[in-house]
Amino acid sequence: MGKIKKVALGIGAGDAIGAAFARRFAAGGYSVAIARRDGLKSEALVEDIRNSGGSAHAFSIDARDEASVVNLFSSIEKELGPIEVCLFNAGANFRSPLTETSSELFEKVWRLGCMAGFLTGREAAKHMLPRGKGTILFTGATASMRGGSNFAAFASAKAGLRAVAQSMARELGPQGIHVAHLVVDGGVDSPAIHARRKAANGGENVEFLPDSLMKLSSIAEAYWTLHAQSRDAWTFEMDIRPFMEPW
C-alpha cells in the first residue's frame, strides 16, 4: 500500500458523527482511517467513499486498550502516511439513576469516554510533535459543561475529557499542534436519535421541526472549520446547537 501525503484518523468513528467526519475529510483530499471496535461495520462506508473517488480504510480497535491504540497509530503511520488530523469520537452515553449506577459501570464509562481520549491524544501528539504540526479534535457534549440528572457517569467522563483536551491544547499549541474540543449541545439528526425518541413516544414516530436537529454534515463541517483555522487565530472550544435549542 503506497503512502500518501495526509491522513485523517477518526477513533470511535461509528455510523453517525464519525462517518460524517470521514466523508467530509475524504472530500477534502484526505485519506481517512476509520477506527471502531468492529471495523467490518465500516466496510460499506469505506466502499462508498472509494466509489466517490476518495480514499478510506477501516480498522478494528478497543480504544480503552493502551497497546491497541499504540499499535493503531504505528500501523497507520507506516501503511498510509503521516496522520495530520485525529478525531476522538468514542461514545459513552450512559443514563442511569445515581443509586443504580455501580462502580463498575461508572469506571467503564470513564474508561471509554475519558481515558480512551487521553490515550488517543497522547499517541497523536507523539507522532505529530516531531513534524511540528497537526490537529487533534475531541467530540464533547452538553454533559462536558454540566452534569444532568441520571448522567453522573457520563458527565464525569465528558467533563474529564474536556479537561484533558484543555491541558493538551495549552501544552501542545506552542509546539504547533492545534487541539480543539467541539461541544455538540443538542439533538443530532441520526437514526439512533430517531429510534430513541420513537421508543420514548410509545413506538410512534416523532415529527421534528425543520433544523431542530443538527445535521451530521453540519457537525462534520464544524470539524473541518476548526482544522482549517490559521494558527494566528486558533479556537480551542466551539459549541454548536440548533437555533431553537434552549441553553
C-alpha positions as CSV (number, residue, x, y, z in Angstrom):
1,M,0.0,0.0,0.0
2,G,1.6,3.2,-1.1
3,K,2.0,6.2,1.2
4,I,0.1,9.4,0.7
5,K,0.7,12.9,1.9
6,K,-2.0,13.3,4.5
7,V,-4.2,11.1,6.7
8,A,-7.3,11.9,8.8
9,L,-7.9,9.4,11.6
10,G,-11.3,9.0,13.4
11,I,-11.3,6.9,16.5
12,G,-14.8,5.9,17.7
13,A,-16.0,6.5,14.2
14,G,-19.4,4.9,14.1
15,D,-22.2,5.4,11.7
16,A,-23.2,9.0,12.7
17,I,-20.7,11.8,13.5
18,G,-17.7,9.6,12.8
19,A,-18.9,8.6,9.4
20,A,-19.8,12.2,8.5
21,F,-16.2,13.2,9.6
22,A,-14.8,10.6,7.3
23,R,-16.9,11.7,4.4
24,R,-16.0,15.4,4.8
25,F,-12.3,14.9,5.2
26,A,-12.2,12.4,2.3
27,A,-13.9,15.0,0.2
28,G,-11.3,17.5,1.3
29,G,-8.5,15.3,-0.1
30,Y,-7.5,13.2,3.0
31,S,-7.1,9.5,3.2
32,V,-9.4,8.6,6.0
33,A,-8.7,5.9,8.6
34,I,-11.9,4.8,10.3
35,A,-11.3,3.0,13.6
36,R,-14.0,1.4,15.7
37,R,-14.5,-1.7,17.8
38,D,-15.7,-3.7,14.8
39,G,-14.0,-2.4,11.7
40,L,-16.2,-4.6,9.5
41,K,-19.1,-2.3,10.3
42,S,-17.4,0.4,8.3
43,E,-16.9,-1.5,5.2
44,A,-19.9,-0.1,3.5
45,L,-18.8,3.5,4.3
46,V,-15.3,2.7,3.0
47,E,-16.7,1.4,-0.2
48,D,-19.0,4.4,-0.6
49,I,-16.1,6.8,-0.1
50,R,-13.9,4.9,-2.6
51,N,-16.7,4.8,-5.1
52,S,-16.9,8.6,-4.8
53,G,-13.2,8.9,-5.6
54,G,-11.9,9.2,-2.1
55,S,-9.5,7.1,0.0
56,A,-10.7,5.2,3.1
57,H,-9.6,2.3,5.3
58,A,-11.3,0.6,8.2
59,F,-9.6,-0.6,11.4
60,S,-10.8,-2.5,14.4
61,I,-9.7,-1.2,17.8
62,D,-10.6,-1.2,21.5
63,A,-9.8,2.5,22.3
64,R,-9.6,1.6,26.0
65,D,-6.7,-0.7,25.4
66,E,-3.3,1.1,25.5
67,A,-1.4,-1.4,23.4
68,S,-4.2,-1.4,20.7
69,V,-4.1,2.4,20.5
70,V,-0.3,2.5,20.3
71,N,-0.3,-0.2,17.6
72,L,-3.1,1.5,15.6
73,F,-1.1,4.8,15.3
74,S,2.1,2.9,14.4
75,S,0.3,0.9,11.7
76,I,-1.4,3.8,10.1
77,E,1.8,5.9,10.0
78,K,3.6,3.0,8.3
79,E,0.9,1.8,6.0
80,L,-1.0,5.0,5.0
81,G,1.2,8.0,5.9
82,P,1.6,10.7,8.5
83,I,-1.5,11.5,10.5
84,E,-2.4,15.2,10.1
85,V,-5.8,15.1,11.7
86,C,-7.1,12.9,14.6
87,L,-10.6,12.9,15.9
88,F,-11.6,11.2,19.2
89,N,-15.3,10.5,19.0
90,A,-15.9,7.4,21.1
91,G,-19.4,7.4,22.6
92,A,-20.0,6.7,26.2
93,N,-23.5,8.0,26.7
94,F,-24.9,6.1,29.6
95,R,-28.1,7.1,31.5
96,S,-28.8,5.6,35.0
97,P,-30.2,6.8,38.3
98,L,-27.4,7.5,40.7
99,T,-28.3,4.8,43.2
100,E,-28.4,2.2,40.4
101,T,-25.1,3.1,38.9
102,S,-22.5,0.6,40.0
103,S,-18.8,1.5,40.5
104,E,-18.0,-1.0,37.6
105,L,-20.3,0.9,35.2
106,F,-19.0,4.2,36.3
107,E,-15.5,3.2,35.6
108,K,-16.4,1.5,32.3
109,V,-18.0,4.8,31.1
110,W,-14.9,6.8,32.2
111,R,-12.5,4.4,30.5
112,L,-14.3,4.8,27.2
113,G,-15.3,8.4,27.4
114,C,-12.2,9.9,29.1
115,M,-9.2,7.6,29.4
116,A,-9.5,6.4,25.8
117,G,-9.4,10.1,24.7
118,F,-6.3,10.6,26.7
119,L,-4.6,7.6,25.0
120,T,-5.7,8.8,21.6
121,G,-4.5,12.3,22.2
122,R,-1.2,11.2,23.6
123,E,-0.3,8.9,20.7
124,A,-1.4,11.5,18.2
125,A,0.9,14.0,19.9
126,K,3.8,11.6,19.8
127,H,3.6,11.4,16.0
128,M,2.7,15.0,15.3
129,L,5.3,16.8,17.6
130,P,8.4,15.8,15.5
131,R,6.6,17.3,12.5
132,G,5.6,20.4,14.4
133,K,2.0,20.3,13.0
134,G,-1.3,18.5,13.3
135,T,-4.8,18.8,14.6
136,I,-6.3,16.8,17.4
137,L,-10.1,17.0,17.8
138,F,-12.4,15.8,20.5
139,T,-16.2,15.4,20.5
140,G,-17.8,17.0,23.5
141,A,-21.4,17.1,24.6
142,T,-23.8,19.1,26.8
143,A,-22.5,16.9,29.6
144,S,-19.0,18.3,29.1
145,M,-20.2,21.5,30.6
146,R,-22.9,20.5,33.1
147,G,-24.0,17.3,34.7
148,G,-27.6,16.3,34.2
149,S,-29.9,14.2,36.3
150,N,-29.2,10.5,35.8
151,F,-25.9,11.2,34.0
152,A,-23.3,11.1,36.7
153,A,-21.1,8.6,35.0
154,F,-21.4,10.2,31.5
155,A,-20.9,13.7,32.8
156,S,-17.9,12.8,34.7
157,A,-16.3,11.2,31.7
158,K,-17.1,14.1,29.3
159,A,-16.0,16.8,31.8
160,G,-12.8,14.8,32.3
161,L,-12.2,14.6,28.6
162,R,-12.7,18.3,28.2
163,A,-10.1,18.9,30.9
164,V,-7.7,16.5,29.2
165,A,-8.2,18.4,25.9
166,Q,-7.7,21.8,27.5
167,S,-4.5,20.7,29.1
168,M,-3.3,19.2,25.8
169,A,-4.2,22.4,24.0
170,R,-2.1,24.6,26.4
171,E,0.8,22.2,26.2
172,L,0.9,21.4,22.5
173,G,-0.3,24.6,21.0
174,P,3.0,26.4,21.3
175,Q,4.6,23.4,19.6
176,G,2.4,23.7,16.5
177,I,-0.4,21.2,17.4
178,H,-3.9,22.5,17.3
179,V,-6.2,20.8,19.9
180,A,-9.9,21.6,19.7
181,H,-13.0,20.5,21.6
182,L,-16.4,20.6,19.9
183,V,-19.4,20.7,22.2
184,V,-22.3,19.2,20.4
185,D,-25.1,20.7,22.5
186,G,-28.4,19.3,21.2
187,G,-30.0,16.5,19.3
188,V,-28.3,15.0,16.3
189,D,-30.2,14.0,13.2
190,S,-29.2,10.4,13.3
191,P,-31.1,7.0,13.1
192,A,-30.2,6.4,16.8
193,I,-31.8,9.6,18.0
194,H,-35.0,9.0,15.9
195,A,-35.2,5.4,17.3
196,R,-34.7,6.7,20.9
197,R,-37.4,9.4,20.5
198,K,-39.8,6.9,18.9
199,A,-39.3,4.5,21.8
200,A,-39.9,7.2,24.3
201,N,-43.1,8.2,22.4
202,G,-44.7,4.7,22.8
203,G,-43.5,3.5,19.4
204,E,-45.0,6.4,17.4
205,N,-42.8,8.4,15.1
206,V,-41.9,11.9,16.3
207,E,-42.1,14.8,13.9
208,F,-39.3,17.3,14.3
209,L,-39.4,20.9,13.2
210,P,-37.1,21.7,10.4
211,D,-33.5,22.3,11.6
212,S,-34.3,21.4,15.2
213,L,-31.8,18.6,15.0
214,M,-28.2,19.0,13.9
215,K,-27.3,17.5,10.6
216,L,-24.4,15.2,10.6
217,S,-22.9,17.1,7.7
218,S,-23.1,20.3,9.7
219,I,-21.2,18.8,12.6
220,A,-18.5,17.4,10.2
221,E,-18.2,20.9,8.7
222,A,-17.5,22.3,12.1
223,Y,-14.6,19.9,12.5
224,W,-13.3,20.9,9.0
225,T,-13.6,24.6,10.0
226,L,-11.6,24.0,13.2
227,H,-8.9,22.1,11.3
228,A,-8.6,24.8,8.6
229,Q,-8.1,27.6,11.0
230,S,-4.9,29.6,10.7
231,R,-2.7,29.3,13.8
232,D,-2.7,33.0,14.4
233,A,-6.4,32.6,15.5
234,W,-7.0,29.0,16.8
235,T,-10.2,28.1,18.6
236,F,-9.9,25.7,21.5
237,E,-13.6,25.2,22.1
238,M,-16.6,25.6,19.8
239,D,-20.1,24.9,20.9
240,I,-22.8,24.2,18.3
241,R,-26.6,23.7,18.7
242,P,-29.8,24.0,16.7
243,F,-31.2,27.5,16.5
244,M,-34.1,26.6,18.9
245,E,-32.2,24.6,21.4
246,P,-32.6,26.0,25.0
247,W,-29.2,26.7,26.7
